[in-house]
């Protein structure tokens, strides 16, 4: 029995499923992973240095331009078969009275464009900007922004609606993730290096609670030895096959 068949056999029996996705799922849509997100003029920067509140405070023009360029890039990308397979799986689990929670570290909005519902964006969204003075969020700012940073109507500026390193996750996202993890009987980690917390800890928490655990990733990660089934492969190829086998199980 292949690893995908083993995973499908175990997941097909589960009724409360939590998925965690990372940049590897969007990579097949042409969205560079976080560490690859710096090409061309950005290549001389370290993303870990740019994705922080300190960087925005020190270089608001540079940081807001980097995020606006990434926002423009993802608007030109389309969901791939991996995104669509997860949306299909959610519909099937729902139709059978089960629970399906999609937690994503990705900030590109592609899960929603593929038809996934109630996506929990743990790290915010490239499509959203927040006024530094009032905290009001908007997802309708012109693209590209007219200037960097763009002044807000309330006398502040618009910062990316992104969770930077050193920032807490949005309260609602964190509580939705913990609630789902607390009751799930299956957790599936897909396309993530599983090194960023607290997102990665949600998977190990579910494993500790006894959930069936599966990983789909191109490379080994710190959780590869801990999950029940660790599948090496491209999410855009593995997910459609995995979901097809799960759905066939009825
Ligand atoms: C928090 C938005 C409480 C930004 C992101 C010291 C000081 C300060 C903080 C810390 C510290 N030590 C630890 C921390 C906590 C820190 C953390 O975990 N740091 C790590 C790096 C050690 N976490 C935080 O700060 C979080 N907040 O903890 O608050 C706190 C506060 C202060 C101090 C302590 C604690 C907030 C974390 C959120 C950061 N924001 N994204 C932006 O996008 O610009 S995280 C960002 O990096 C991505 O969202 C992603 O989640 C993560 C990793 O990026 P990538 O590597 O690109 O992507 P990914 O990990 O998903 O890996 C891609 C994988 O896919 C690879 O394994 C690859 O093999 C695979 N792959 C590729 N192609 C495919 C594929 N797989 C399948 N198919 C394919 N085709």
Boltz pocket constraint, residues with backbone or C-beta under 6 A from the ligand:
constraints:
  - pocket:
      binder: B
      contacts: [[A, 21], [A, 22], [A, 23], [A, 24], [A, 25], [A, 27], [A, 28], [A, 32], [A, 33], [A, 34], [A, 35], [A, 36], [A, 51], [A, 105], [A, 106], [A, 107], [A, 123], [A, 162], [A, 163], [A, 164], [A, 165], [A, 166], [A, 167], [A, 168], [A, 169], [A, 190], [A, 191], [A, 192], [A, 193], [A, 194], [A, 195], [A, 196], [A, 197], [A, 198], [A, 199], [A, 216], [A, 217], [A, 218], [A, 219], [A, 220], [A, 221], [A, 233], [A, 234], [A, 235], [A, 236]]
      max_distance: 6.0
